[in-house]
Amino acid sequence: MTDEPLLYVYAVVRSADAQGPPTDPPPDVTLGGGLTTVEHRGLTAVVEPVPAADFAEAPLRERLEDLDWLAVVARAHYAVVGATSRRTTTVPLRLATVRRGESGVRRFLEEGESGLSEALGRLTGMHEWGVELYADEAPGGPAAGGADDTAARAARELHETLARAATEAVLRAPRRAHPAGEPGRNVLSAVYLVPDEGRRDFLDVLPGADDVRPGLRVEITGPRAPHSFARVGPDEDLEW
């Protein structure tokens, strides 16, 4: 029915493990309509009603160009997915996954049942860790060629070491700037899928501050929901 509300779909869990929507994200973090769940054939989606003025097809495509608005949506998205993943194995969905009403969500679960079930099995007992390596820049610009070679070699060696301690790894394009505005040039940006039982082994191979070459700095984030490893559904997740 066209008058059904638009539902923002955050994540999918097994119905057997679902405990209702998470309650720990602060109300001002979510997108305003209140979290709820939709169940279908053993899968449960965590959803929230959202206004058509922002999330219907035409306005959403324009809104996605508004970085300030997108940051608000992303904050809610990661907060809800994070809260869900603290309770049970969670398949995070892409940012701005929207369906028309509960019927649209159930159709999404049915059409994606195979991939979602596979992902839930693959991600059970797993979390994502992010690792960034930054190199100091010489005054006035990037370091000279030799220092660049040293930083690139350190990034490659660190990634290879961490990948061996992880189940999967994804390399990302280097960041253009530090999220907190700190100095340094990003030479490695990667995420790693790590079994919870292997967390200590993974952390043990991370170099400490005294083990990193001068001029290099390692930053780690995690554990968090495995956003980078869900791999479910097509790239286009919008449906009205």
LUMVOVO-796135 format. One line per 8 residues: for each residue x negated, y, z of N, C-alpha, C, CB. Coordinates in steps of 0.05 Angstrom, whole numbers, plus 5000, padded with zeros to 4 digits. Glycine has a CB too. Example, Ala and Ser with C-alpha at 12.3 -4.5 7.8 and 13.67 -1.06 7.14 Angstrom:
BEGIN
4736/4886/5156/4754/4910/5156/4736/4934/5156/4774/4911/5181 ~ 4743/4955/5142/4727/4979/5143/4742/5001/5157/4718/4988/5114
***
This chain:
BEGIN
4983/4976/5000/5000/5000/5000/4982/5025/5000/5019/5000/5025 ~ 4990/5044/4984/4973/5068/4981/4974/5086/5006/4982/5084/4957 ~ 4995/5082/5023/4996/5099/5047/4981/5087/5071/5024/5104/5055 ~ 4968/5064/5066/4951/5052/5088/4927/5070/5093/4942/5024/5080 ~ 4918/5071/5118/4896/5089/5125/4870/5078/5113/4893/5092/5155 ~ 4851/5096/5109/4824/5088/5101/4810/5078/5126/4809/5111/5088 ~ 4796/5056/5123/4781/5044/5146/4751/5044/5139/4791/5016/5152 ~ 4735/5055/5156/4706/5054/5153/4697/5027/5166/4692/5079/5168
4683/5011/5150/4674/4985/5160/4645/4986/5167/4679/4963/5137 ~ 4640/4982/5193/4612/4985/5203/4596/4959/5201/4613/4993/5232 ~ 4608/4937/5208/4593/4912/5211/4612/4888/5212/4575/4912/5236 ~ 4601/4864/5209/4616/4840/5210/4603/4821/5229/4619/4827/5181 ~ 4619/4807/5245/4610/4787/5264/4627/4762/5261/4611/4798/5294 ~ 4618/4740/5273/4635/4716/5274/4659/4721/5292/4618/4691/5283 ~ 4682/4712/5284/4706/4716/5300/4703/4701/5327/4731/4706/5286 ~ 4689/4678/5327/4686/4663/5351/4670/4678/5372/4673/4636/5345
4653/4697/5363/4636/4713/5381/4647/4741/5386/4608/4714/5370 ~ 4668/4748/5371/4678/4775/5373/4691/4779/5401/4699/4781/5351 ~ 4686/4803/5412/4698/4809/5438/4713/4836/5436/4675/4812/5460 ~ 4725/4840/5413/4738/4866/5409/4717/4886/5400/4752/4876/5434 ~ 4725/4911/5395/4705/4931/5386/4687/4938/5409/4719/4956/5375 ~ 4662/4946/5403/4644/4955/5425/4655/4980/5439/4616/4961/5413 ~ 4649/4981/5464/4659/5004/5480/4638/5023/5489/4674/4993/5504 ~ 4612/5016/5484/4591/5033/5495/4583/5057/5478/4567/5017/5500
4589/5058/5451/4582/5084/5438/4599/5106/5449/4587/5081/5407 ~ 4587/5130/5456/4603/5152/5466/4624/5160/5446/4584/5176/5472 ~ 4648/5169/5455/4669/5176/5437/4661/5197/5417/4693/5186/5453 ~ 4643/5215/5425/4636/5237/5406/4616/5227/5385/4624/5260/5421 ~ 4608/5202/5386/4589/5192/5366/4604/5179/5343/4570/5171/5379 ~ 4627/5166/5349/4642/5153/5328/4656/5174/5310/4663/5134/5339 ~ 4669/5164/5289/4679/5182/5269/4707/5193/5275/4679/5168/5242 ~ 4718/5187/5299/4742/5201/5308/4767/5185/5310/4747/5222/5290
4770/5163/5295/4796/5149/5295/4798/5127/5316/4801/5137/5269 ~ 4776/5120/5329/4776/5098/5348/4770/5072/5336/4803/5097/5362 ~ 4751/5057/5349/4742/5032/5338/4763/5010/5342/4716/5024/5351 ~ 4765/4992/5323/4782/4969/5325/4770/4946/5308/4812/4975/5315 ~ 4783/4924/5306/4773/4901/5291/4794/4890/5273/4762/4879/5310 ~ 4785/4878/5251/4802/4863/5232/4790/4836/5228/4805/4879/5205 ~ 4806/4815/5233/4797/4787/5231/4808/4773/5206/4804/4772/5256 ~ 4792/4756/5194/4801/4741/5171/4783/4717/5167/4802/4758/5145
4795/4693/5169/4781/4668/5162/4754/4665/5176/4777/4666/5132 ~ 4754/4670/5202/4730/4666/5218/4710/4689/5219/4716/4642/5208 ~ 4716/4710/5204/4699/4734/5204/4715/4758/5215/4688/4740/5175 ~ 4701/4774/5231/4714/4798/5242/4698/4823/5235/4716/4795/5273 ~ 4711/4843/5225/4699/4868/5217/4705/4889/5239/4709/4878/5190 ~ 4684/4904/5246/4687/4927/5264/4693/4951/5247/4662/4931/5282 ~ 4716/4964/5251/4725/4985/5233/4735/5009/5249/4748/4975/5215 ~ 4739/5031/5235/4750/5055/5247/4766/5071/5226/4728/5073/5260
4791/5080/5232/4805/5097/5214/4790/5123/5210/4834/5103/5224 ~ 4789/5132/5185/4775/5157/5178/4792/5174/5160/4747/5152/5165 ~ 4789/5201/5161/4807/5218/5145/4801/5217/5115/4803/5247/5155 ~ 4823/5217/5100/4820/5217/5071/4807/5242/5061/4848/5213/5058 ~ 4809/5264/5075/4797/5289/5066/4767/5287/5064/4804/5311/5086 ~ 4755/5268/5079/4726/5264/5078/4719/5238/5063/4714/5264/5105 ~ 4736/5217/5066/4727/5191/5057/4742/5179/5034/4730/5172/5080 ~ 4762/5193/5023/4774/5185/4998/4753/5187/4976/4800/5201/4991
4758/5175/4953/4737/5172/4933/4724/5198/4925/4749/5159/4909 ~ 4740/5217/4916/4728/5242/4906/4714/5258/4927/4750/5259/4894 ~ 4726/5264/4950/4712/5279/4971/4687/5265/4981/4730/5286/4993 ~ 4688/5238/4983/4665/5224/4994/4641/5226/4976/4672/5194/4998 ~ 4646/5225/4950/4623/5227/4931/4610/5255/4934/4633/5222/4902 ~ 4626/5275/4939/4615/5302/4944/4602/5303/4971/4637/5323/4941 ~ 4614/5292/4991/4603/5293/5018/4576/5279/5020/4623/5279/5038 ~ 4572/5258/5005/4546/5244/5006/4523/5261/4997/4548/5219/4989
4529/5284/4985/4508/5303/4977/4503/5323/4999/4515/5318/4952 ~ 4519/5323/5020/4516/5342/5043/4500/5328/5064/4545/5351/5053 ~ 4475/5335/5067/4457/5321/5085/4465/5324/5114/4428/5331/5080 ~ 4475/5348/5121/4484/5352/5149/4507/5333/5156/4491/5381/5154 ~ 4527/5332/5138/4550/5314/5143/4541/5285/5143/4571/5319/5121 ~ 4523/5278/5124/4514/5251/5122/4499/5243/5148/4496/5247/5098 ~ 4485/5262/5160/4470/5255/5185/4490/5249/5207/4452/5279/5193 ~ 4513/5262/5208/4533/5256/5228/4544/5228/5224/4556/5277/5228
4550/5221/5199/4560/5195/5193/4540/5173/5200/4569/5193/5163 ~ 4515/5179/5193/4494/5159/5198/4490/5155/5228/4467/5168/5185 ~ 4492/5176/5243/4490/5174/5272/4511/5155/5284/4491/5201/5286 ~ 4536/5160/5274/4558/5142/5283/4554/5114/5274/4585/5153/5273 ~ 4546/5111/5249/4542/5084/5237/4522/5068/5253/4533/5087/5208 ~ 4499/5080/5258/4478/5065/5272/4484/5061/5301/4451/5079/5269 ~ 4499/5079/5313/4507/5075/5341/4526/5052/5344/4520/5101/5352 ~ 4546/5050/5327/4566/5029/5328/4553/5002/5321/4590/5035/5310
4537/5001/5300/4524/4976/5293/4506/4967/5315/4509/4980/5267 ~ 4491/4986/5327/4473/4979/5349/4488/4968/5373/4457/5003/5357 ~ 4510/4981/5380/4526/4971/5402/4537/4943/5397/4549/4991/5409 ~ 4546/4939/5372/4556/4912/5364/4535/4891/5366/4568/4913/5336 ~ 4511/4898/5356/4489/4878/5355/4479/4871/5383/4466/4888/5338 ~ 4484/4888/5403/4475/4882/5430/4493/4860/5443/4475/4907/5447 ~ 4516/4855/5430/4535/4836/5440/4533/4809/5426/4563/4847/5438 ~ 4527/4809/5400/4527/4784/5385/4513/4789/5358/4556/4775/5380
4508/4767/5344/4496/4769/5317/4514/4786/5299/4491/4741/5305 ~ 4501/4805/5286/4516/4825/5270/4505/4828/5242/4516/4852/5285 ~ 4522/4830/5223/4514/4837/5196/4521/4867/5192/4528/4819/5174 ~ 4501/4885/5192/4507/4913/5187/4515/4917/5158/4483/4931/5195 ~ 4534/4934/5153/4542/4941/5126/4529/4967/5117/4572/4942/5123 ~ 4530/4972/5091/4519/4996/5081/4533/5021/5091/4519/4996/5050 ~ 4518/5043/5093/4530/5068/5102/4553/5075/5083/4509/5091/5102 ~ 4575/5084/5095/4599/5093/5080/4613/5071/5065/4592/5115/5061
4615/5047/5078/4631/5026/5067/4660/5031/5076/4621/4997/5077 ~ 4677/5035/5057/4705/5043/5062/4724/5025/5048/4710/5073/5054 ~ 4746/5017/5062/4767/5001/5050/4794/5013/5057/4765/4972/5060 ~ 4814/5007/5040/4841/5017/5043/4857/4998/5061/4855/5022/5016 ~ 4861/5005/5086/4878/4990/5103/4866/4963/5111/4904/4986/5091 ~ 4881/4949/5130/4872/4923/5139/4872/4903/5116/4889/4913/5161 ~ 4890/4906/5097/4891/4887/5075/4866/4890/5058/4916/4892/5057 ~ 4856/4914/5055/4831/4918/5040/4807/4906/5054/4826/4948/5034
4807/4909/5081/4785/4897/5096/4786/4867/5094/4787/4906/5126 ~ 4809/4855/5097/4812/4826/5095/4803/4816/5067/4840/4817/5101 ~ 4810/4831/5047/4802/4824/5020/4771/4825/5017/4815/4842/4999 ~ 4760/4845/5030/4730/4848/5030/4718/4824/5044/4722/4874/5044 ~ 4729/4816/5067/4718/4793/5081/4721/4767/5065/4732/4790/5109 ~ 4744/4764/5052/4749/4740/5037/4730/4739/5013/4778/4739/5027 ~ 4728/4761/4998/4711/4761/4974/4681/4758/4981/4715/4786/4958 ~ 4673/4768/5005/4645/4766/5013/4640/4744/5033/4637/4792/5025
4659/4725/5036/4657/4705/5057/4631/4689/5055/4680/4686/5056 ~ 4624/4680/5032/4600/4664/5029/4574/4679/5037/4597/4654/5000 ~ 4571/4703/5026/4547/4719/5033/4546/4728/5061/4546/4743/5015 ~ 4569/4735/5072/4570/4744/5100/4564/4721/5119/4598/4756/5107 ~ 4575/4698/5114/4569/4674/5130/4540/4666/5129/4587/4651/5122 ~ 4529/4668/5104/4500/4662/5101/4483/4681/5117/4492/4662/5072 ~ 4490/4706/5116/4475/4727/5130/4477/4723/5160/4484/4755/5122 ~ 4500/4716/5170/4503/4712/5199/4486/4689/5208/4533/4707/5205
4485/4668/5192/4467/4645/5199/4438/4653/5198/4472/4622/5181 ~ 4430/4668/5177/4402/4675/5174/4393/4695/5195/4398/4687/5146 ~ 4411/4712/5205/4403/4734/5223/4407/4726/5252/4419/4758/5217 ~ 4418/4703/5258/4422/4695/5286/4395/4694/5300/4436/4667/5287 ~ 4394/4707/5323/4369/4707/5339/4347/4724/5327/4359/4679/5342 ~ 4355/4743/5310/4335/4760/5296/4341/4790/5302/4335/4755/5266 ~ 4319/4805/5302/4322/4834/5303/4301/4847/5285/4319/4845/5332 ~ 4307/4872/5278/4289/4887/5260/4271/4905/5276/4306/4903/5240
4246/4906/5267/4226/4924/5279/4214/4941/5257/4203/4909/5294 ~ 4212/4968/5262/4200/4986/5242/4172/4994/5251/4217/5010/5238 ~ 4153/4995/5232/4126/5002/5238/4117/5024/5218/4107/4978/5237 ~ 4106/5045/5228/4096/5067/5212/4067/5071/5219/4112/5094/5217 ~ 4051/5077/5198/4023/5083/5202/4018/5111/5190/4004/5062/5189 ~ 4007/5129/5206/4001/5156/5198/3971/5162/5198/4016/5177/5216 ~ 3962/5177/5179/3934/5185/5177/3932/5215/5180/3922/5176/5150 ~ 3913/5224/5196/3909/5252/5199/3900/5264/5173/3887/5258/5221
3909/5289/5168/3901/5303/5144/3879/5323/5150/3925/5317/5131 ~ 3861/5327/5131/3841/5347/5134/3854/5375/5132/3819/5344/5112 ~ 3842/5395/5145/3853/5422/5143/3858/5430/5114/3835/5442/5157 ~ 3881/5440/5108/3887/5450/5082/3898/5429/5063/3863/5461/5070 ~ 3900/5404/5071/3911/5384/5053/3902/5356/5060/3903/5390/5025 ~ 3908/5336/5043/3901/5308/5048/3871/5305/5051/3911/5291/5026 ~ 3864/5283/5064/3836/5276/5068/3822/5270/5042/3833/5253/5088 ~ 3796/5271/5043/3781/5265/5019/3785/5236/5010/3751/5271/5023
3775/5230/4986/3780/5203/4975/3772/5180/4992/3766/5201/4949 ~ 3748/5182/5005/3739/5160/5022/3758/5155/5045/3712/5166/5032 ~ 3767/5176/5058/3786/5173/5080/3812/5161/5069/3791/5199/5094 ~ 3821/5170/5046/3845/5158/5034/3842/5128/5030/3851/5171/5007 ~ 3818/5120/5020/3814/5091/5016/3814/5076/5043/3786/5087/5003 ~ 3803/5088/5064/3803/5075/5090/3832/5072/5101/3786/5092/5110 ~ 3848/5093/5098/3876/5093/5107/3892/5072/5091/3889/5120/5105 ~ 3888/5071/5065/3902/5052/5049/3895/5023/5056/3897/5057/5019
3870/5019/5061/3861/4992/5068/3872/4984/5096/3830/4990/5069 ~ 3872/5003/5115/3883/4998/5141/3913/4991/5139/3878/5021/5160 ~ 3927/5006/5122/3956/5001/5119/3960/4973/5107/3968/5022/5100 ~ 3945/4966/5087/3948/4939/5075/3942/4917/5095/3930/4937/5050 ~ 3921/4920/5110/3913/4899/5129/3934/4897/5151/3886/4906/5141 ~ 3944/4920/5161/3964/4919/5182/3990/4906/5172/3970/4947/5192 ~ 3998/4913/5148/4023/4901/5138/4020/4871/5134/4030/4914/5111 ~ 3998/4862/5124/3993/4833/5119/3993/4818/5146/3966/4828/5105
3981/4830/5167/3981/4818/5193/4009/4815/5205/3962/4833/5212 ~ 4024/4837/5203/4051/4837/5215/4069/4819/5199/4062/4865/5216 ~ 4067/4818/5173/4084/4801/5156/4080/4772/5163/4078/4806/5127 ~ 4056/4764/5170/4051/4736/5178/4065/4729/5204/4021/4731/5180 ~ 4069/4749/5221/4082/4744/5247/4112/4748/5246/4070/4763/5268 ~ 4122/4755/5223/4151/4760/5220/4163/4739/5201/4156/4788/5209 ~ 4190/4737/5201/4204/4719/5182/4206/4732/5155/4231/4713/5193 ~ 4211/4758/5154/4213/4772/5129/4202/4800/5133/4243/4774/5118
4194/4813/5111/4184/4841/5113/4193/4856/5089/4153/4841/5116 ~ 4198/4882/5093/4205/4900/5071/4187/4925/5073/4235/4908/5073 ~ 4173/4931/5051/4158/4955/5049/4175/4977/5038/4133/4951/5031 ~ 4173/5001/5050/4188/5024/5040/4169/5044/5029/4205/5036/5063 ~ 4180/5063/5013/4163/5085/5004/4154/5101/5027/4179/5102/4983 ~ 4129/5111/5027/4119/5127/5049/4137/5151/5054/4090/5136/5044 ~ 4140/5159/5079/4156/5182/5086/4142/5207/5076/4161/5183/5116 ~ 4158/5227/5068/4147/5252/5060/4138/5269/5084/4166/5268/5043
4152/5265/5106/4146/5280/5130/4154/5263/5154/4160/5307/5131 ~ 4141/5268/5177/4148/5254/5202/4176/5263/5211/4127/5259/5224 ~ 4194/5245/5219/4221/5253/5227/4221/5274/5249/4236/5229/5236 ~ 4201/5273/5267/4200/5292/5289/4183/5316/5283/4190/5278/5314 ~ 4174/5318/5258/4157/5341/5250/4128/5339/5259/4169/5365/5261 ~ 4120/5316/5269/4092/5314/5278/4073/5313/5253/4088/5289/5295 ~ 4048/5320/5257/4029/5320/5234/4021/5292/5226/4005/5337/5241 ~ 4009/5291/5203/3999/5265/5194/4013/5257/5168/4002/5244/5215
3998/5242/5152/4009/5232/5126/4016/5203/5130/3988/5235/5103 ~ 4041/5196/5122/4050/5169/5125/4038/5151/5104/4081/5168/5122 ~ 4024/5130/5113/4010/5112/5094/4022/5084/5095/3981/5110/5100 ~ 4039/5078/5114/4054/5053/5115/4081/5058/5128/4038/5031/5131 ~ 4102/5049/5115/4129/5049/5126/4141/5022/5119/4146/5073/5114 ~ 4145/5006/5139/4154/4978/5135/4173/4969/5157/4131/4959/5132 ~ 4190/4950/5151/4207/4937/5171/4203/4907/5170/4237/4945/5167 ~ 4206/4895/5193/4200/4866/5196/4223/4853/5211/4174/4862/5211
4231/4830/5200/4252/4814/5213/4238/4794/5231/4270/4799/5192 ~ 4243/4796/5257/4228/4781/5277/4247/4764/5294/4211/4799/5295 ~ 4242/4738/5297/4258/4722/5315/4254/4731/5344/4250/4691/5313 ~ 4276/4732/5359/4273/4741/5387/4253/4724/5402/4301/4740/5400 ~ 4252/4699/5396/4233/4681/5410/4204/4686/5402/4240/4652/5406 ~ 4200/4700/5379/4173/4706/5370/4166/4735/5374/4171/4699/5341 ~ 4182/4750/5390/4178/4778/5394/4150/4784/5406/4199/4790/5411 ~ 4143/4769/5426/4117/4774/5439/4094/4769/5420/4114/4755/5464
4096/4748/5403/4074/4743/5384/4072/4767/5364/4080/4717/5369 ~ 4095/4777/5356/4094/4800/5337/4082/4824/5350/4122/4806/5327 ~ 4091/4831/5374/4080/4854/5388/4050/4851/5395/4096/4860/5413 ~ 4042/4826/5400/4014/4822/5407/3995/4828/5384/4010/4794/5416 ~ 4004/4826/5359/3986/4831/5337/3986/4860/5329/3994/4814/5313 ~ 4003/4876/5341/4002/4905/5336/3978/4917/5349/4028/4919/5346 ~ 3962/4933/5335/3939/4945/5347/3946/4965/5369/3921/4958/5326 ~ 3932/4965/5391/3935/4985/5411/3922/5011/5403/3925/4976/5438
3927/5032/5419/3915/5058/5412/3885/5057/5409/3923/5079/5433 ~ 3872/5041/5426/3843/5039/5425/3833/5022/5402/3832/5028/5451 ~ 3851/5007/5389/3842/4989/5368/3846/5001/5340/3858/4963/5369 ~ 3859/5024/5338/3864/5036/5312/3840/5054/5305/3890/5053/5313 ~ 3833/5053/5279/3811/5070/5270/3817/5099/5276/3807/5066/5239 ~ 3796/5114/5282/3800/5143/5287/3814/5157/5263/3772/5157/5292 ~ 3833/5174/5270/3848/5188/5249/3873/5174/5241/3830/5192/5225 ~ 3878/5150/5252/3903/5135/5246/3920/5133/5270/3896/5107/5234
3946/5131/5266/3965/5129/5288/3988/5110/5281/3977/5156/5296 ~ 3993/5090/5298/4015/5071/5293/4039/5078/5310/4005/5042/5299 ~ 4063/5077/5298/4088/5081/5313/4106/5057/5307/4101/5107/5305 ~ 4120/5048/5328/4138/5025/5325/4165/5031/5336/4126/5000/5339 ~ 4186/5021/5323/4214/5024/5333/4227/4997/5333/4230/5045/5315 ~ 4244/4993/5352/4258/4967/5354/4259/4957/5382/4245/4947/5336 ~ 4272/4935/5387/4287/4920/5367/4314/4934/5360/4293/4891/5378 ~ 4323/4929/5336/4348/4941/5327/4363/4921/5309/4344/4968/5314
4387/4927/5303/4403/4910/5284/4388/4908/5258/4432/4922/5280 ~ 4390/4885/5245/4374/4881/5220/4386/4893/5195/4371/4851/5216 ~ 4388/4920/5195/4400/4934/5172/4386/4927/5146/4398/4964/5177 ~ 4360/4925/5146/4345/4922/5121/4346/4893/5110/4316/4930/5125 ~ 4358/4875/5125/4357/4847/5117/4384/4834/5113/4341/4831/5137 ~ 4405/4850/5114/4432/4839/5112/4437/4827/5084/4454/4860/5118 ~ 4432/4843/5063/4434/4834/5036/4461/4821/5030/4412/4814/5029 ~ 4482/4835/5035/4509/4824/5028/4523/4845/5011/4525/4818/5054
4539/4834/4992/4557/4851/4976/4541/4866/4955/4571/4871/4994 ~ 4556/4878/4936/4544/4893/4914/4535/4920/4925/4563/4897/4892 ~ 4519/4934/4908/4510/4961/4916/4533/4980/4920/4490/4972/4896 ~ 4554/4977/4905/4577/4994/4906/4597/4983/4926/4590/4998/4878 ~ 4600/4996/4949/4617/4986/4970/4642/5003/4973/4602/4984/4996 ~ 4647/5021/4955/4670/5038/4958/4695/5026/4944/4664/5066/4947 ~ 4717/5027/4958/4742/5017/4946/4766/5032/4957/4744/4987/4950 ~ 4782/5041/4940/4806/5054/4949/4831/5040/4936/4806/5085/4942
***
